[in-house]
């Protein structure tokens, strides 16, 4: 009943109150106006790690410091924009102000980036906070739905939280590395899907993605790819 009311409310607002930009509130009829869109830094505009998409603004290191530190078992992390300045503002609007619909503005970019990856199912990372679950919105689930609709891949909630942990955004760099350890578990005793796409809203240290990849591989997955809407640059790790 709650979901039906939410859908009705959103439809009503779209018809009678055209959307305004979630960042600058301009009334262009889009949730992300052209001016704000142009101010977002996109990952593909910069040099980056081919495996974890860590953005390098200056010189490219011989070895990616993030991959050296965590030795990720996922095959590749794909991200759309940089978690900095306007990209950070947008993620915070999505995470904390329920502006989930703005994710649809990136549908074409998401589809283009993921069409080259061969995966069977989409698995959203569970939310860190009960507050989001109670309010009925989880950013990773919305992103997963956009991916599912555009690439016709099913969403399978294979992972759940095994304990309450703080949001990664609230922690220091070192705390972020340890925070997700043993905080998630696979639903069921065995995974019957070969190639999995893990989905999250923002990847900072990639510690959460690494931990979820580990448990999926241990339960029988052949290969894990990752997607995050935003990715932190080297200088903010």
N, C-alpha and C positions, 0 to 999 in steps of 0.2 A: 504494500500500500504506500509506503514511504517513497519507494522508487517511482511509482506511477505519479505521485504528487510532484516529485522533483522534475520528471520529464515534462509534465503539463506546465509547470512553472517556467521552465527553461524555454519551452515552445512559445508560451505567451509573451515572455520578455523579448524574444527574437522578433516576433511579429510587430509588437506595439512599441518596443523600445529598441531601436537599432543599436548594435554593440558599439562601445567606445573603446579606445585603446587602453589596455590594462596598465600601460606604463605612464603615458602623458595625458590620458583621458580626452584626447582629441576625438571629434565626432566624424570620423571618416566612414563609418559603417563597417569597420573591421576591429577585431580584438587586438590587433597589432598594426599600427599605422605604418605607412611607408617610411616616414622619417625615423621612427624608432627601430624598424626592421634594418635599415641601412647602418645603424649605429652598433648593431650586434656583431661581434667578432665570430666568424665561422671557422671551425677547425681546419677546413681544407684550404684556408687562405695562408696557413702557416706551415712550417716544417714541423713534423711530429713523429713520434715513435710509431713504426708500422704495426706494432702489436697492441700497445695500450693507448694509442692516440694522445699521449702526453704532448702538449704543445710547447715548442721551443721558440721563444721570441728572438733570441740572439744566436749564438753559435750552437751547433748541434753537437752534443757530447758523443764520444765514441761508443758509450753504452748508456742506454736509458736508465737513469737513476731509480725510477719507479720499478722497472722490471728487475733490476739488480737487487733491489731491496726485498721484493715480494715473490719473485720467480713465479709469475702467474701461470696457471695451467690452462687457462682459456686460450683458444686459438687466435682470437682477435677481438678487440673492443672497438666498436664504431660509435662515434659521437657526432653531433651536429654543430653545436656552437660552444664557445669558450665561456666557462663560468667566471665571468669577470665583468665589471661595469654593467652594461645593459643586459648582458646575459645573466648575470647574477640577480639583477632586479627582476627579470622575467621569471627565473626559477623561484624566487621568493614569493612572487605573486601566485604562482602555480601551487607551491607547497603550503603557504600559510593563509592565502586569501581565496582559495577554491576557484581560481581562474583556470580550471582544467581545460576548458574548451579552446583556449588559445593554442594548445598543442596541435590542433587540427590545421593551424596555419603552416605547419611544417610537414604536412602529409606528403607532399610531392618529394621533398628533400629526403625524408625518411625512406620512402619507397625506393628512390633512386640509389641511396646508399646501401640498402639491404638486399636489393635484387641480385647482387653478385654473390651473396652468401647462401649456401645450401643448408637450410635448417628445416626441421620437421614441425616443431612446436614453439610457442612463445610462453615463457615463464616469468611473470612479474616477481620482483623482489618484495617480500612482505614489508609492510609499514613498520617503522620503528616505534611509533607512538599510538597508544589506544585512542588518543584524542581524534586523530584523523579517521580511524575506523568508526568511531561513534558518530562522527559528522557525516559519514557515508562517502568520503572521497579519499582515494589513495592515488597519488600521482603516477606511480609505476603501473597501476592497473589501467589508467586512462591511456598512457603511452602504449601499453600492450594492445589495447583495443584498436588504436589507430593503426598499429603495425598489422594486426590480425585482419582488419577490414581491407587494407590496401594490398596485402600480399597473400590473403586467403590462407592464412595459417592459423590453426586452432590455438586458443589460450588454454593451458593446462596448469592449474595451481599446484605445482609439485612441491613447493617449499613453504614451510611455516616457521614461525619463530618458536624457539624452544625456551627462551627466557627473555625478560624485559631488559632492554639496553637503551642507553641514551641515544639521541639522534647524533649522527656523525658531525653535523654542522655545529654542535655545541662543544666539540672536543678539540684538543690540541692535535697536532700532526702525529705525535707518538701515540697518543691515546686512541686515535682513529685506527691505527694499525692493529691494536689489541682488542678493541671493542667488539668486533663481530665474531671473534673466536668462539666456537661452540654455541653460537646464539641461534643457529638455524638447524632445521632437520628436514629430511626428505619425507614426504607423505607416502607411506607404503614401503614394502620391503625390497622392491626391485623396480627399476625403471625400464619400461618397454619401448622407449623412444631413443633413437640413435643420436640425432643431432639436435641440440637445444640452443635456443636464443634466450639468454637471461636479460631482463629489462629493468633499468632503474632510471630515476630522473636525473641524477648528477653523480658523476664518478670523480672522487677526489684522490684518495690514495689507492683506490680500487680494492681495498681490503675486504669489503663486503662481497664484491663480485668474485674475488679469489676464494673466499670461504665457501660461498654457495657453489662455485664451480667444483671445489674439492669434494663436497658431499655428493654432488650429482655424479661425478665420475666414479666415486666409490660405490655408488648404488647401481652402476651399470651403463651410464651414458657413454657413448663412444667419443663424442666431441661436444664442446661447449663454446658458443660464441656469446659475446656480450654487446649490449646497446645501452647507451645513456644519452639523454637529450643534451646534457651539458658535460663538459670535461674541464677540469682545472688545468691551468698552465703551470709550467715548471716553477715559476717564482712564487706561487701561492701554496705549494705543497708544505 
